[in-house]
Amino acid sequence: MPSRVDLADLTPPIALGPLDGRYRPVVAPLVDHLSEAALNRARLHVEVEWLIHLTTGGVLPGAPTLSTAEVAYLRGVVDSFGSAEIAELAEIERETLHDVKAVEYFLKRRLAAAPDALGETVLPDVTEIVHIFCTSEDINNLSYALTVRSAVGQVWLPAAHTVADAVADLARVNAAVPMLARTHGQPATPVTLGKELAVLAHRLRRQLRRIESAEFLGKINGATGTYGAHAISVPGADWETVAREFVTGLGLTWNPLTTQIESHDWQAELYADVARFNRVLHNLATDVWTYISLGYFKQRLSAQGSTGSSTMPHKVNPIRFENAEANLEISCALLDTLGSTLVTSRLQRDLTDSTTQRNIGVAFGHSLLALDNVRRGLAGLDVDAEAMARDLDGNWEVLGEAVQSAMRAAAVAGAEGMADPYERLKELTRGRRVDRAAMREFIGGLGLPDDVAHRLLDLTPGSYTGLAQRLVDHLA
């Protein structure tokens, strides 16, 4: 009997997880920011900029000043970091068994090879400046800050804004479309579809503003955060200023007080905000799913891009919103774990953060996948205003709130016979359906002042939406 094919041996390799398998096209933009290769490119970038910073700033006595061509060559090493370089770096790491040390050796190789590209150059003579005074975490914390910042700013935030804007647009278009509310799942005071969507758009945008204001911190202060090696080796340098200028020069916020590691508090703060956005989006997905089940939204099969059911051809399943729910839950679980784990490090250093941070891309990947599903799901919806109108017309009892409130206001204004409005409405409406005729008969028999009675008699469930339409204008 032939042996079964070992899928792990296939070329190209079979993806273990869905983000690198069936969903790869959706999350591919994150690869340039949060993959292992992107992290190594960022490490190389930090090492190169540290070398340039020390040699061009006159920090190290006796160190040569790099020419414009030499600086360009060094930065070109980062810019040209591609598949061949990734493979070479992996080969070095198999020998070093240390990822940051492998980047250091990789850069030293490029310095040794510089004469081939530049002719006469001092770059081969500055190899010992590479990684000088640095612990691995000096490179790692800055690299993660750079890659997370670029991933959020260039990939995740644009996708999130697209979805929030789509919800806001749908809210504006349907600002005046009346809809029966369902507090606790029961018929309640009517709203408009647009106002309910506006609430969600407003919530999403508020979280996005928090995320846009996030700080990305960094440090480069040595093995235990004391600049010990720096100060003993070059006591004449103002190392705090050197470090601050380097970190801020990378576009990051300088953290002046750390142990061996940058404390990662900024990551926990960011991931909490992204998780909160995810949860608001999850609320949107479940609400839209419910509106679809009620018939308030119809789905266009062509826009959803799927077969509805394998056995029931009449169905168009709300899979975009269900897929989004699941991916948001996975993303939040990872973001919560990242946030809770990263803020703790035993004494001056432990390595729990090393493994944990390798899952940042996975956390953002599931969120990005959810955003794509919600975007596509919203684009395939049509509003069925007639279905909402039928629901409203079948629930005249929801006017009970308006009637008893008007009775109370009339009593305050001096009208007689307005006692016990809540109890009188409860007797009429609780646990029973009330039609138009019964509600009008009840209102007519209350003895209300004429102007109040006319207002209530003209009221319908579809017109009892208060300021809902105007409230949508709060969306910028």
N, C-alpha and C positions, 0 to 999 in steps of 0.2 A: 504494500500500500504506500503510495507516494506521501512524503512528508508535507505538511502544510507550509505555505510560504510565510516566512517571518516578515511581517510588514515593517518592522523596524529597520530592515536591511534595504528597503526599496529606495531608489534614487529617481526623482528628488524625494526627500524624506516626507513621510506622512505626518501631518500635524497632529500633535497630542491634544491640543485645545482648539475650541471653535474659533477663537479670534485669529489664529493663524491658519485656519482651515476654511470652513464655509463662509465666514464673515470677513475674511482678509480684505476684500476690496473696500469695505466700509471703513475699517480701522487703519488701513494702510498709511494714511497721512501721519499717524502717530509714530510710525516706525522711524521717521527721520528725527524724532525727538526723544522717544522713551525706550528705544530698543537698546540692547547691550552694545551694539555697534555705535549708536548715537552717544551713549554714555562714554565710550572709549574715545570717540572723537572730541567730546567735550573735555575729557581729561587731558588729551593731547593739546587742546586749545589753552587750557589753564597752564599747563607746563610751559608751553611756548610763551605765553604772555608774561608769566613769572620771570622767565629768562630774559625777555626783552625789558621788563620793568627794572630788573636789577642792573642790567648792563647799560641801559640808556639813561638811567637815573643817577648814575655815579654812586650807587649805594655801596658797592664792594670796591675797596681800594685795590688798584692794580688791574681790575677787570677791563677788557677792551670795550670801546664804544662801538656798537654795531652800525654799519652803514645802512642806508635806505634799502639797498639791494639785499643785504643780509636779512634785514627785518622782513622784507617781502618774501624772501625764500622761506623763512621760518613759518610765516603765516600761510604760505602756499602748501606747506606740509600738511596743515590742517585742512585746507580747502580741497586738496586732492585725495583726501582719505576715502578710499573706495573699497571695492571687493578684494583687490589684490592686497591692499594694506590690512584689511580685516583678517585675511588668511595669515598674513605674515605675523600680525600681532598675536593671533591665536597660537601660532607655532612657538613664539617666544614665551607665551604664558604657560605652555606645556612644560617648559624648562624651569621657569621661575616659580610656578605654582602660586603666583601673586599677580593680580590683575594690574594694580597701579605700578608695580615694579616693571611689569612688561611694557607699559607705556613709556616709562623712563628709558628703558633700553632701546625701544623703538626709536625714540627721538634722538638718542645718542648715535644710532646708526645713521640717521639722516644728517646729523652734524658731521660725521666722519665722511659722508659722501658729498658734502657741500662743494668741495673743489671741482668736482665734475660738472657742477651746474654754474658755479660762480667764478671759477679760476682761483685767483689769489683771494683768500678769505681767512678770517680769524675764527670761523665757526668750529673747526676741529679742535681749537684750543680752549673752548669754553664748555666742554662736555661735563666737567666737574661742577659747573654752576647749575646744570639741570637737576631739578628736585632738591636743591640745596635748602637746608633749614626746614624742609617739609616733612611732615608725617603724611601717611596715605590719606588721612581724613582731611587734611588741608586741601588736597586735590579733589577728593570725592565730594565734600560738602558744596564746594563751588560748582562742580560739574553737575550735581543734581539740581542745584538752584537754577543753573542756566538752562538745563534741559526741561525741567518742569515749567519754568517761566515761558519758554518758547512753545511748549506743547499747549499750555493753557491759552496763551495769547494768540497763537497762530492757527490752532486747530480747534480746541474745545470751545473757546468763547465764541468764535464766529458761528459754529454749529448751534450753540445754545441760543445766541441772539436770533438766529434764523427761526428757530422754533418759537421763541417768545414773541417775535414779531408776527409770525403766522397766527398765533393765538389772538394777539391784539387786533390784527386785521379782521379775523373772523368775528371778534367781539364788536367791532365798529359796524360791520355789515349787518349784524343781527341785533343792534342796540335796541330796536323797537319791537322785536319779535317776542310777544308774550309767551310765557311758559309757566306751567304749574310747578311750584317748588315742592320739594319733598323732604321736609325735616324729619329725621328719624325714619325715612322711607315712606312717610305718610303725607297725603295731600296737605299743602300749607300755602300761606300767602303767596300769590303769584309774583313772579319776577320777570325779567326778560332774559332770553338766552344770551344776548350780548353782555348784559351786566354780569352774569355768572362767569362767562369766559373772561371778562375784564378783571374780575377778582383774581383769577389764576394767572393772567398775564402780568398783573401788578405784582403778585407774589414772586413770580419767576424773575422779573426785572429787578426787584429789590435784592434778591440774592446775587444776581449778576453784578450789580453795583458793588456789593461787598467783595466779590471775587476779583473784580477789576482793581480794587484798591489794596489788594494783598501785597504784603512785603515779602521779598525773597532775600533772606539773610545769608551772609557768608563770613568766613573767618580764615586767616592764614597765620596762625600764631604758635605752631609747633606741637610737640608731643603731649604736653599737658596744658597748653594755653598760656604759657608764661614767657614766651620768646626766649627761653633759656639758652638754646644753642645760638640763636641770633645775637643776643647780648654779649655772650662770652667770646664769640668769634669776631664780631665787629662792634665793639662797644661804643663807637662814635656815631653810629647811625640812630636816627629816631625811628625805631622799629614800629611803634604804633602808627606813626604817620605813614610810613612805607606800606604797612598792611592796609590801613584804611584807604589810602589812595588806590591801591591795587584792587581791592574789593569793589569800591565804588566805581572804579574805572571799567569794571566788568558790567556795570549797570545794576549791581546788587547793593543791598543795605549792609553796612558793616556791623558785625556783632563784636563788641569789644571784650566781652566776658564769656569765656567758654572753658570747658575742660579740653580733653583731646578732641572731642567732637563738637561741632556746632550743634546746639541743643535741639534742633529740629522742631522747635515750637511753632515756627512759621508754617511748617508743613502740616502740623496737626490743625492749625487754624484754617488753612486753605482747604484741607480735605473735609473738615467739618462743614464749611460753607458749600463745597461742591456736593457733599452728601445731602445737605439740606435742600439744595436746588433739585437734586435727584428725587427727593421725597415729595416736593411740590409737584414735580413733573409726573411722579407716580400717581398723585392725587388727580391730576388732569387725566391721565390715562384711564383710571378707574371710573371717573365721572363720565368721560366720553363713551367708554364701554357701556355704561349704564344707559346713557341717552340713546345709544344704538339699540340696545335691547328693548327700550320703550318705544322705538320707532321714530324718535325725534330726529335722528340722523339716518340717512340712507347711505350705504357704501357703494361706490362705483367699482365693480369687479375689475375693470381694466386698470383703474388707478391703484387698486390694492395689489395687483400683480400676482394673484394666486388662485388656485382652485379652492372653492369654498369648502367642500367636504368630500372625502373620498367615497362616501356612499350616499350622501344626501345632496343631490345637485341643486336643490333650491337655495342652499345656504351660502351666504357670504360671511365667513367668520371674521370677527374683528381682530385678526391675528397681529396686526401692527401694534395695537395697543397692548395686547397680551404679551407679545415679545418684549415690548418696552418695559412692562412691569417686571418681568423676570430679570432682565438685564440691569435694571435700576436696583433691584434688590441685591444682586451679586455685587454690583459696583459699590453700593453703600456698605455692604458687609466688609469688603476689602478696605474701603476708605476709613471705616470705623476702626478696623484693626490697625491700619497704618497710624492713625492718629493716636490711639491708645498705647501702641508699642513704642513709637518713636520718641515720645517725650520722656522716656525712662532709660537711663544708662547706668549700670552699676559703677559707682565711684567715678573714676576718670574715663573709663571706656569699657564697653563690652560690644560684642559683634551682632547683637540681635537686630540692630538697624540694617546691617549689611544685607541679610537675606530679605528682610521686610521690604526694603526700598526697591528690590528687584521686581516687586509686584505693582509698582506705581503705574506702569504702562497698562497692566491688565485692568486695574481699577478704572482708569480713564477710558480704556477701550470699551468696556461694557457700557459705560455712560454714553460714549459717542455712538455706539450701536443703538442704544435706546433713543437717542436724539434723532437718529436717522429714521427709525421706525415711526416715531411720533410725527415727524415731518411728513413722511409719506402717507401715514394714516390720515392726518388732517387734510392733506391735499386731495384725498379721495372721498371726502364727505359732502353730501348735499343735505341741506336743512329741509325738513318736512314740517313747514309751519302749519299745515292743515291737521297733521296728527297732534300737534301741540294744542291747536284750537279745540279739537274734539275732546281732549283730556280736560281742558279748562271748562268746557261747557258741561262736562259730566260731574263737576265738583263745585256747585254753587255754594256749598256749605263753607268754602274758604272765605266767603264774604262776611262770615260771622265776626271776625276780628274787626273789620271796618264798622259794622253796625254797632257792636257794643262800645267801641271807642267813641263813635259819634254820639251815642247815647250819654256817655259819661261827660263829654264836652258840653253837650246840650244841658245836662243837669247843672254843671258848673256855671253855665250862662243863665240859669234860672228857670229852665223848662221843668214843668211838673210831670210826674208819672214816669221818670227815668230810672227808678230804683232797680237794683239787682240786675244790671244788664248782662253780666257774665253768666249768671245762673239761667236767665231767660234764653240766652243764645245756646247754652249748653243743652238745655232741654230740647231745643229745636234740632241741634246739629250733631250732638255727640253720638257716634256709632251708627249714623244713618246718612244716607244720601239725600240731599235737598235739591230740588230742581228750581228752575227760574220762577215758576208760578208760586211755589211754596215760599220762597224767599221774599218775593214781592208782596205776597199776602201778609207775611209776618211784619215786614217793614211798614206796610200801610196801616197796620193795627197798633202801632207803637205810640201814636199820638205825638210824633216828632214835630218840631217847628217845620213849616212848609219848605223853607230853603234847604234844611237838612234832609228832609224826606225826599225832595226832588233829586238831590245829589246821590242819595243811596239808591233810589229807584232807577236812576240812569246807569248805575254801576253794574258792570259785568265782571266775571272772573278774568276775562281778557283785557279789561281796561284798568283793573285794580293792580297796577304795577308801580304806583308811587313815582319816585324820581329815578327809577331804574335806568331809563334811557339816557337821562342827563348825566348820571354817574359815570357812564362809559367815557365821557369827555375828560375824566381825570387821567386817562391814558395819554401820555405825551405823544 
